[in-house]
Amino acid sequence: MDGVQNVNPGFGSTSSKAANFQQKILGKEDFLRLLITQLNYQDPLNPIQ
């Protein structure tokens, strides 16, 4: 069973992963800025591209 335990040795470090995940979350202002930028550059006659 030693091989199974050594496959993913960093899997147990959840506190550092949780801290990194919280830093990647966008706020309301970031979301609105992205939405407005996307709408400004979107072609109204061809919105999918």
PDB file with SEQRES, HELIX, SHEET and CRYST1 records, atoms N, CA, C and O in Angstrom:
SEQRES   1 A   49  MET ASP GLY VAL GLN ASN VAL ASN PRO GLY PHE GLY SER          
SEQRES   2 A   49  THR SER SER LYS ALA ALA ASN PHE GLN GLN LYS ILE LEU          
SEQRES   3 A   49  GLY LYS GLU ASP PHE LEU ARG LEU LEU ILE THR GLN LEU          
SEQRES   4 A   49  ASN TYR GLN ASP PRO LEU ASN PRO ILE GLN                      
HELIX    1 AA1 ASP A    2  GLN A    5  1                                   4    
HELIX    2 AA2 PRO A    9  GLY A   12  5                                   4    
HELIX    3 AA3 THR A   14  GLN A   23  1                                  10    
HELIX    4 AA4 LYS A   28  TYR A   41  1                                  14    
CRYST1    1.000    1.000    1.000  90.00  90.00  90.00 P 1           1          
ATOM      1  N   MET A   1       0.803  -1.204   0.000  1.00  0.00           N  
ATOM      2  CA  MET A   1       0.000   0.000   0.000  1.00  0.00           C  
ATOM      3  C   MET A   1       0.846   1.269   0.000  1.00  0.00           C  
ATOM      4  O   MET A   1       0.301   2.368  -0.104  1.00  0.00           O  
ATOM      5  N   ASP A   2       2.159   1.140   0.114  1.00  0.00           N  
ATOM      6  CA  ASP A   2       3.004   2.327   0.097  1.00  0.00           C  
ATOM      7  C   ASP A   2       2.907   3.059  -1.234  1.00  0.00           C  
ATOM      8  O   ASP A   2       2.979   4.288  -1.267  1.00  0.00           O  
ATOM      9  N   GLY A   3       2.744   2.330  -2.322  1.00  0.00           N  
ATOM     10  CA  GLY A   3       2.630   2.956  -3.636  1.00  0.00           C  
ATOM     11  C   GLY A   3       1.389   3.823  -3.750  1.00  0.00           C  
ATOM     12  O   GLY A   3       1.424   4.865  -4.405  1.00  0.00           O  
ATOM     13  N   VAL A   4       0.309   3.419  -3.134  1.00  0.00           N  
ATOM     14  CA  VAL A   4      -0.931   4.190  -3.187  1.00  0.00           C  
ATOM     15  C   VAL A   4      -0.799   5.487  -2.401  1.00  0.00           C  
ATOM     16  O   VAL A   4      -1.309   6.521  -2.831  1.00  0.00           O  
ATOM     17  N   GLN A   5      -0.135   5.451  -1.277  1.00  0.00           N  
ATOM     18  CA  GLN A   5       0.015   6.647  -0.462  1.00  0.00           C  
ATOM     19  C   GLN A   5       0.956   7.655  -1.102  1.00  0.00           C  
ATOM     20  O   GLN A   5       0.813   8.854  -0.864  1.00  0.00           O  
ATOM     21  N   ASN A   6       1.907   7.211  -1.903  1.00  0.00           N  
ATOM     22  CA  ASN A   6       2.872   8.104  -2.511  1.00  0.00           C  
ATOM     23  C   ASN A   6       2.411   8.678  -3.841  1.00  0.00           C  
ATOM     24  O   ASN A   6       3.119   9.494  -4.432  1.00  0.00           O  
ATOM     25  N   VAL A   7       1.250   8.277  -4.326  1.00  0.00           N  
ATOM     26  CA  VAL A   7       0.770   8.765  -5.608  1.00  0.00           C  
ATOM     27  C   VAL A   7       0.485  10.254  -5.556  1.00  0.00           C  
ATOM     28  O   VAL A   7       0.853  10.978  -6.481  1.00  0.00           O  
ATOM     29  N   ASN A   8      -0.148  10.723  -4.523  1.00  0.00           N  
ATOM     30  CA  ASN A   8      -0.536  12.122  -4.415  1.00  0.00           C  
ATOM     31  C   ASN A   8      -0.147  12.653  -3.038  1.00  0.00           C  
ATOM     32  O   ASN A   8      -1.018  12.806  -2.182  1.00  0.00           O  
ATOM     33  N   PRO A   9       1.127  12.936  -2.800  1.00  0.00           N  
ATOM     34  CA  PRO A   9       1.549  13.317  -1.453  1.00  0.00           C  
ATOM     35  C   PRO A   9       1.044  14.684  -1.008  1.00  0.00           C  
ATOM     36  O   PRO A   9       0.920  14.910   0.196  1.00  0.00           O  
ATOM     37  N   GLY A  10       0.749  15.597  -1.914  1.00  0.00           N  
ATOM     38  CA  GLY A  10       0.301  16.931  -1.529  1.00  0.00           C  
ATOM     39  C   GLY A  10      -1.198  17.070  -1.420  1.00  0.00           C  
ATOM     40  O   GLY A  10      -1.710  18.184  -1.306  1.00  0.00           O  
ATOM     41  N   PHE A  11      -1.900  15.977  -1.453  1.00  0.00           N  
ATOM     42  CA  PHE A  11      -3.361  16.032  -1.447  1.00  0.00           C  
ATOM     43  C   PHE A  11      -3.927  16.520  -0.127  1.00  0.00           C  
ATOM     44  O   PHE A  11      -5.013  17.099  -0.107  1.00  0.00           O  
ATOM     45  N   GLY A  12      -3.226  16.305   0.973  1.00  0.00           N  
ATOM     46  CA  GLY A  12      -3.748  16.648   2.288  1.00  0.00           C  
ATOM     47  C   GLY A  12      -3.614  18.110   2.657  1.00  0.00           C  
ATOM     48  O   GLY A  12      -4.125  18.515   3.701  1.00  0.00           O  
ATOM     49  N   SER A  13      -2.953  18.916   1.852  1.00  0.00           N  
ATOM     50  CA  SER A  13      -2.740  20.325   2.205  1.00  0.00           C  
ATOM     51  C   SER A  13      -3.925  21.167   1.750  1.00  0.00           C  
ATOM     52  O   SER A  13      -3.831  21.896   0.763  1.00  0.00           O  
ATOM     53  N   THR A  14      -5.031  21.067   2.464  1.00  0.00           N  
ATOM     54  CA  THR A  14      -6.247  21.772   2.053  1.00  0.00           C  
ATOM     55  C   THR A  14      -6.256  23.227   2.492  1.00  0.00           C  
ATOM     56  O   THR A  14      -6.917  24.047   1.855  1.00  0.00           O  
ATOM     57  N   SER A  15      -5.552  23.574   3.550  1.00  0.00           N  
ATOM     58  CA  SER A  15      -5.598  24.956   4.020  1.00  0.00           C  
ATOM     59  C   SER A  15      -4.947  25.901   3.026  1.00  0.00           C  
ATOM     60  O   SER A  15      -5.469  26.993   2.801  1.00  0.00           O  
ATOM     61  N   SER A  16      -3.830  25.524   2.424  1.00  0.00           N  
ATOM     62  CA  SER A  16      -3.191  26.394   1.441  1.00  0.00           C  
ATOM     63  C   SER A  16      -3.996  26.437   0.151  1.00  0.00           C  
ATOM     64  O   SER A  16      -4.049  27.473  -0.511  1.00  0.00           O  
ATOM     65  N   LYS A  17      -4.623  25.324  -0.213  1.00  0.00           N  
ATOM     66  CA  LYS A  17      -5.453  25.314  -1.416  1.00  0.00           C  
ATOM     67  C   LYS A  17      -6.696  26.174  -1.217  1.00  0.00           C  
ATOM     68  O   LYS A  17      -7.124  26.856  -2.148  1.00  0.00           O  
ATOM     69  N   ALA A  18      -7.274  26.155  -0.040  1.00  0.00           N  
ATOM     70  CA  ALA A  18      -8.450  26.978   0.233  1.00  0.00           C  
ATOM     71  C   ALA A  18      -8.085  28.454   0.190  1.00  0.00           C  
ATOM     72  O   ALA A  18      -8.872  29.268  -0.293  1.00  0.00           O  
ATOM     73  N   ALA A  19      -6.919  28.808   0.681  1.00  0.00           N  
ATOM     74  CA  ALA A  19      -6.485  30.207   0.645  1.00  0.00           C  
ATOM     75  C   ALA A  19      -6.257  30.653  -0.791  1.00  0.00           C  
ATOM     76  O   ALA A  19      -6.617  31.774  -1.147  1.00  0.00           O  
ATOM     77  N   ASN A  20      -5.665  29.799  -1.625  1.00  0.00           N  
ATOM     78  CA  ASN A  20      -5.454  30.141  -3.028  1.00  0.00           C  
ATOM     79  C   ASN A  20      -6.777  30.260  -3.763  1.00  0.00           C  
ATOM     80  O   ASN A  20      -6.923  31.122  -4.629  1.00  0.00           O  
ATOM     81  N   PHE A  21      -7.747  29.410  -3.437  1.00  0.00           N  
ATOM     82  CA  PHE A  21      -9.049  29.464  -4.094  1.00  0.00           C  
ATOM     83  C   PHE A  21      -9.773  30.759  -3.755  1.00  0.00           C  
ATOM     84  O   PHE A  21     -10.403  31.354  -4.629  1.00  0.00           O  
ATOM     85  N   GLN A  22      -9.698  31.203  -2.517  1.00  0.00           N  
ATOM     86  CA  GLN A  22     -10.380  32.428  -2.123  1.00  0.00           C  
ATOM     87  C   GLN A  22      -9.786  33.644  -2.812  1.00  0.00           C  
ATOM     88  O   GLN A  22     -10.503  34.618  -3.042  1.00  0.00           O  
ATOM     89  N   GLN A  23      -8.526  33.625  -3.143  1.00  0.00           N  
ATOM     90  CA  GLN A  23      -7.911  34.749  -3.827  1.00  0.00           C  
ATOM     91  C   GLN A  23      -8.351  34.828  -5.278  1.00  0.00           C  
ATOM     92  O   GLN A  23      -8.259  35.899  -5.879  1.00  0.00           O  
ATOM     93  N   LYS A  24      -8.827  33.735  -5.864  1.00  0.00           N  
ATOM     94  CA  LYS A  24      -9.217  33.702  -7.263  1.00  0.00           C  
ATOM     95  C   LYS A  24     -10.676  34.089  -7.479  1.00  0.00           C  
ATOM     96  O   LYS A  24     -11.106  34.204  -8.627  1.00  0.00           O  
ATOM     97  N   ILE A  25     -11.437  34.289  -6.431  1.00  0.00           N  
ATOM     98  CA  ILE A  25     -12.847  34.626  -6.563  1.00  0.00           C  
ATOM     99  C   ILE A  25     -12.975  36.097  -6.942  1.00  0.00           C  
ATOM    100  O   ILE A  25     -12.354  36.963  -6.327  1.00  0.00           O  
ATOM    101  N   LEU A  26     -13.792  36.369  -7.964  1.00  0.00           N  
ATOM    102  CA  LEU A  26     -14.000  37.739  -8.412  1.00  0.00           C  
ATOM    103  C   LEU A  26     -15.102  38.396  -7.596  1.00  0.00           C  
ATOM    104  O   LEU A  26     -16.045  37.738  -7.157  1.00  0.00           O  
ATOM    105  N   GLY A  27     -14.973  39.670  -7.404  1.00  0.00           N  
ATOM    106  CA  GLY A  27     -15.992  40.431  -6.698  1.00  0.00           C  
ATOM    107  C   GLY A  27     -17.061  40.927  -7.657  1.00  0.00           C  
ATOM    108  O   GLY A  27     -16.988  40.688  -8.862  1.00  0.00           O  
ATOM    109  N   LYS A  28     -18.049  41.615  -7.117  1.00  0.00           N  
ATOM    110  CA  LYS A  28     -19.148  42.135  -7.927  1.00  0.00           C  
ATOM    111  C   LYS A  28     -18.651  43.168  -8.931  1.00  0.00           C  
ATOM    112  O   LYS A  28     -19.103  43.187 -10.076  1.00  0.00           O  
ATOM    113  N   GLU A  29     -17.727  44.025  -8.514  1.00  0.00           N  
ATOM    114  CA  GLU A  29     -17.195  45.051  -9.404  1.00  0.00           C  
ATOM    115  C   GLU A  29     -16.414  44.424 -10.556  1.00  0.00           C  
ATOM    116  O   GLU A  29     -16.507  44.883 -11.694  1.00  0.00           O  
ATOM    117  N   ASP A  30     -15.646  43.378 -10.262  1.00  0.00           N  
ATOM    118  CA  ASP A  30     -14.889  42.686 -11.307  1.00  0.00           C  
ATOM    119  C   ASP A  30     -15.828  42.046 -12.323  1.00  0.00           C  
ATOM    120  O   ASP A  30     -15.584  42.113 -13.528  1.00  0.00           O  
ATOM    121  N   PHE A  31     -16.901  41.426 -11.836  1.00  0.00           N  
ATOM    122  CA  PHE A  31     -17.868  40.796 -12.730  1.00  0.00           C  
ATOM    123  C   PHE A  31     -18.529  41.830 -13.630  1.00  0.00           C  
ATOM    124  O   PHE A  31     -18.653  41.614 -14.836  1.00  0.00           O  
ATOM    125  N   LEU A  32     -18.953  42.949 -13.056  1.00  0.00           N  
ATOM    126  CA  LEU A  32     -19.606  43.981 -13.860  1.00  0.00           C  
ATOM    127  C   LEU A  32     -18.650  44.583 -14.881  1.00  0.00           C  
ATOM    128  O   LEU A  32     -19.053  44.886 -16.004  1.00  0.00           O  
ATOM    129  N   ARG A  33     -17.387  44.761 -14.501  1.00  0.00           N  
ATOM    130  CA  ARG A  33     -16.395  45.293 -15.439  1.00  0.00           C  
ATOM    131  C   ARG A  33     -16.201  44.335 -16.612  1.00  0.00           C  
ATOM    132  O   ARG A  33     -16.119  44.775 -17.759  1.00  0.00           O  
ATOM    133  N   LEU A  34     -16.126  43.030 -16.337  1.00  0.00           N  
ATOM    134  CA  LEU A  34     -15.991  42.047 -17.410  1.00  0.00           C  
ATOM    135  C   LEU A  34     -17.230  42.010 -18.301  1.00  0.00           C  
ATOM    136  O   LEU A  34     -17.114  41.917 -19.523  1.00  0.00           O  
ATOM    137  N   LEU A  35     -18.400  42.082 -17.704  1.00  0.00           N  
ATOM    138  CA  LEU A  35     -19.648  42.054 -18.469  1.00  0.00           C  
ATOM    139  C   LEU A  35     -19.759  43.262 -19.386  1.00  0.00           C  
ATOM    140  O   LEU A  35     -20.108  43.121 -20.558  1.00  0.00           O  
ATOM    141  N   ILE A  36     -19.468  44.444 -18.866  1.00  0.00           N  
ATOM    142  CA  ILE A  36     -19.561  45.665 -19.668  1.00  0.00           C  
ATOM    143  C   ILE A  36     -18.536  45.649 -20.791  1.00  0.00           C  
ATOM    144  O   ILE A  36     -18.841  46.064 -21.909  1.00  0.00           O  
ATOM    145  N   THR A  37     -17.335  45.180 -20.512  1.00  0.00           N  
ATOM    146  CA  THR A  37     -16.310  45.088 -21.552  1.00  0.00           C  
ATOM    147  C   THR A  37     -16.734  44.125 -22.643  1.00  0.00           C  
ATOM    148  O   THR A  37     -16.546  44.407 -23.826  1.00  0.00           O  
ATOM    149  N   GLN A  38     -17.302  42.998 -22.262  1.00  0.00           N  
ATOM    150  CA  GLN A  38     -17.760  42.024 -23.247  1.00  0.00           C  
ATOM    151  C   GLN A  38     -18.891  42.606 -24.092  1.00  0.00           C  
ATOM    152  O   GLN A  38     -18.907  42.415 -25.308  1.00  0.00           O  
ATOM    153  N   LEU A  39     -19.824  43.301 -23.480  1.00  0.00           N  
ATOM    154  CA  LEU A  39     -20.931  43.892 -24.229  1.00  0.00           C  
ATOM    155  C   LEU A  39     -20.452  44.997 -25.161  1.00  0.00           C  
ATOM    156  O   LEU A  39     -21.022  45.179 -26.237  1.00  0.00           O  
ATOM    157  N   ASN A  40     -19.423  45.734 -24.775  1.00  0.00           N  
ATOM    158  CA  ASN A  40     -18.890  46.790 -25.637  1.00  0.00           C  
ATOM    159  C   ASN A  40     -18.268  46.223 -26.905  1.00  0.00           C  
ATOM    160  O   ASN A  40     -18.366  46.843 -27.963  1.00  0.00           O  
ATOM    161  N   TYR A  41     -17.636  45.069 -26.825  1.00  0.00           N  
ATOM    162  CA  TYR A  41     -16.951  44.482 -27.970  1.00  0.00           C  
ATOM    163  C   TYR A  41     -17.788  43.447 -28.705  1.00  0.00           C  
ATOM    164  O   TYR A  41     -17.313  42.853 -29.673  1.00  0.00           O  
ATOM    165  N   GLN A  42     -19.011  43.221 -28.274  1.00  0.00           N  
ATOM    166  CA  GLN A  42     -19.861  42.211 -28.898  1.00  0.00           C  
ATOM    167  C   GLN A  42     -20.548  42.794 -30.125  1.00  0.00           C  
ATOM    168  O   GLN A  42     -21.044  43.920 -30.093  1.00  0.00           O  
ATOM    169  N   ASP A  43     -20.573  42.027 -31.198  1.00  0.00           N  
ATOM    170  CA  ASP A  43     -21.254  42.424 -32.424  1.00  0.00           C  
ATOM    171  C   ASP A  43     -22.743  42.122 -32.265  1.00  0.00           C  
ATOM    172  O   ASP A  43     -23.110  40.958 -32.105  1.00  0.00           O  
ATOM    173  N   PRO A  44     -23.610  43.133 -32.305  1.00  0.00           N  
ATOM    174  CA  PRO A  44     -25.044  42.874 -32.093  1.00  0.00           C  
ATOM    175  C   PRO A  44     -25.679  42.022 -33.193  1.00  0.00           C  
ATOM    176  O   PRO A  44     -26.693  41.365 -32.955  1.00  0.00           O  
ATOM    177  N   LEU A  45     -25.092  42.027 -34.398  1.00  0.00           N  
ATOM    178  CA  LEU A  45     -25.643  41.224 -35.483  1.00  0.00           C  
ATOM    179  C   LEU A  45     -25.140  39.783 -35.457  1.00  0.00           C  
ATOM    180  O   LEU A  45     -25.726  38.909 -36.095  1.00  0.00           O  
ATOM    181  N   ASN A  46     -24.065  39.535 -34.726  1.00  0.00           N  
ATOM    182  CA  ASN A  46     -23.512  38.186 -34.616  1.00  0.00           C  
ATOM    183  C   ASN A  46     -23.003  37.998 -33.192  1.00  0.00           C  
ATOM    184  O   ASN A  46     -21.792  38.008 -32.973  1.00  0.00           O  
ATOM    185  N   PRO A  47     -23.890  37.827 -32.222  1.00  0.00           N  
ATOM    186  CA  PRO A  47     -23.483  37.831 -30.816  1.00  0.00           C  
ATOM    187  C   PRO A  47     -22.692  36.597 -30.370  1.00  0.00           C  
ATOM    188  O   PRO A  47     -22.050  36.631 -29.320  1.00  0.00           O  
ATOM    189  N   ILE A  48     -22.725  35.528 -31.135  1.00  0.00           N  
ATOM    190  CA  ILE A  48     -22.039  34.308 -30.709  1.00  0.00           C  
ATOM    191  C   ILE A  48     -20.536  34.411 -30.924  1.00  0.00           C  
ATOM    192  O   ILE A  48     -19.770  33.841 -30.148  1.00  0.00           O  
ATOM    193  N   GLN A  49     -20.098  35.117 -31.947  1.00  0.00           N  
ATOM    194  CA  GLN A  49     -18.658  35.193 -32.225  1.00  0.00           C  
ATOM    195  C   GLN A  49     -17.986  36.237 -31.408  1.00  0.00           C  
ATOM    196  O   GLN A  49     -16.776  36.427 -31.524  1.00  0.00           O  
TER     197      GLN A  49                                                      
END                                                                             
